[in-house]
Amino acid sequence: MHIASGAIFLVASMSGAGAARLWFQIFGLVYAVVAVMGFLVGDGMIFNLIANNQNDTWLHVALAVVMLAIGFGTPKQAA
């Protein structure tokens, strides 16, 4: 999963600022959902796919905050 998302980040960054901004918005929301689920599940499995503990949850929170800040905080490019 991490390799695939990294590859998509690279493709989005090479596709322009708008694509990169959209990708940060989408993936920031995904990480936010995973973080919320991590708080609900605690130590265990999220969606029976993602092993989770408290450190994982806080890492997902940090990633979500940074990605959402980049995705929504950067100005749109004028056409």
C-alpha positions in Angstrom: 0.0 0.0 0.0 2.7 2.4 0.9 4.7 1.8 -2.3 1.5 2.2 -4.4 0.6 5.5 -2.7 4.2 6.8 -3.0 4.1 6.0 -6.8 0.8 7.8 -7.1 2.3 10.8 -5.3 5.2 10.9 -7.8 2.8 10.7 -10.8 0.6 13.4 -9.3 3.6 15.7 -8.6 4.8 15.3 -12.2 1.3 16.0 -13.5 1.2 19.5 -12.1 0.3 21.4 -9.0 -3.4 20.8 -9.4 -3.1 17.0 -9.5 -0.7 17.1 -6.5 -3.1 19.3 -4.5 -6.0 17.0 -5.3 -4.0 14.0 -4.3 -3.0 15.6 -1.0 -6.7 16.4 -0.3 -7.9 12.9 -1.1 -5.2 11.0 0.7 -5.4 13.4 3.7 -9.0 12.5 4.0 -8.2 8.8 3.8 -5.6 9.1 6.5 -8.1 11.0 8.7 -10.6 8.2 8.3 -8.0 5.6 9.2 -6.9 7.7 12.2 -10.5 7.9 13.5 -11.0 4.2 13.0 -7.7 3.6 14.8 -9.0 5.5 17.9 -12.2 3.5 17.8 -10.5 0.1 17.3 -7.5 0.7 19.6 -5.0 -2.1 19.4 -6.3 -4.5 16.7 -7.2 -4.6 13.1 -8.9 -1.8 11.1 -11.3 -3.2 8.5 -9.5 -6.5 9.0 -6.7 -5.1 6.8 -4.6 -2.7 8.8 -2.8 -3.7 12.0 -3.1 -0.8 14.4 -1.7 0.4 17.7 -1.6 3.8 19.5 1.6 4.8 17.7 0.1 4.0 14.3 -3.0 6.0 15.1 -1.0 9.1 16.1 1.2 8.7 12.9 -2.0 8.7 10.8 -3.3 11.8 12.6 0.0 13.6 11.9 0.0 12.5 8.2 -3.6 13.5 7.8 -3.0 17.0 9.3 0.0 17.6 7.1 -1.6 16.3 3.9 -4.8 18.2 4.5 -2.9 21.4 5.3 -0.9 21.1 2.0 -4.0 20.0 0.0 -6.4 22.7 1.2 -3.8 25.4 2.3 -2.0 25.9 -1.0 -3.6 28.3 -3.4 -5.2 27.0 -6.6 -3.2 27.8 -9.7 -4.7 30.4 -12.0 -5.3 29.0 -15.5 
